[in-house]
Amino acid sequence: MCLSVPMQVESLEAGGALAWVVRGDRREQVNMLLVGEQPVGTWVLVALGFAKEVLDEPERAQIEEALEALAATLDDDYDPDRYFADLDAARSPV
């Protein structure tokens, strides 16, 4: 299984075909072929050395929350009331 994570474009190389991206202390070079050249500061979803998708802030926030929920689950500290409020709102009757 492959997990995609949001990473921020830090710099470009090879005419925008490659980018250095960062997430916390993690830094790696990724291929931008699937999303095209993106400006520095753009958040992209990265897996297996490829930027797969350009993320807007709401999408990135949802993914970050899901990653936090996964980490909490692995730490045996998951609280269902703390995560996925957007799903609860979708289920609530109007």
N, C-alpha and C positions, 0 to 999 in steps of 0.2 A: 504494500500500500504506500502511496505517495501523499504527503501532506504539503499543500501549498501554503505559503506564508506571505503576508504583506511585507514588502521591502521598499525603501525609498531610493529613488535614483539620486546618486551622489555626483557622478560624472559620466561623460560619454567618451567612447573611443570608436575608431574605425568608421568615422562618418555617421555615428549613431547606431550602427549595427550591434555594438556591444555597449554595455553600461556597467559601471560599478554601482552596486546597490548596498544599502546598509539597513540593519535592524538591530538596535542596541549595539552590542559589541561585535556582532557578526557582520562581515563584509565579504562580498563575493562578486565575481564578474558573471554577468548573464547575457544571453543572446536576446536581442530585442526584435528578432525577425517577425514574431507573431503579433506584436503590438505596434511596431514601427518606432521611429525615434521619438522620444518623449523628453520634455524639458526637465532639467535638474529640479528636484523637489517633488516630482510626481511619484505617487505610490502605485506600485504594480504588484500583482500576485505572482509569486515565483515558485517554480517547482523544477527540479532536475536541470538547473542551469538555464532555464528559459523563463522570460517574463511572459505569462500567459494572458494577462488581462490588466487593463488600466482600471484602478479603483477610484471611486469618488469617496468622499469622507463618510457618508452613511454606510456604504458597503464595507469600508475598512473597519469602521466601528463594530459592525456586526461580526466580522471575522475575528477581530481582536477579542470580543466577548466570548465567542465560541472557543478560541484558543485558551482563554482564561478558565472557562468551564472545564475544558479537557484537562488542563493542569491541575485544577482543584480536584477533579475526579481521580486523577493519578495519585494525588497527595491524600486521598481519602478525606477530603474536606469540602465536598460538593454540597451546596445549599440550593435547592431548586427555586427558592424565592429570590435568589440573587441574580440569576441569569435568565436570558431570553424573555425579557418583558415584552418585546415586540410580538412574540408568539402568543403570550397571554392576552395581549390586547386584541389580537386577531380572533381569538376564540370567544371573547366576551360578547354577550348579546348587546345589540344596539338599542 
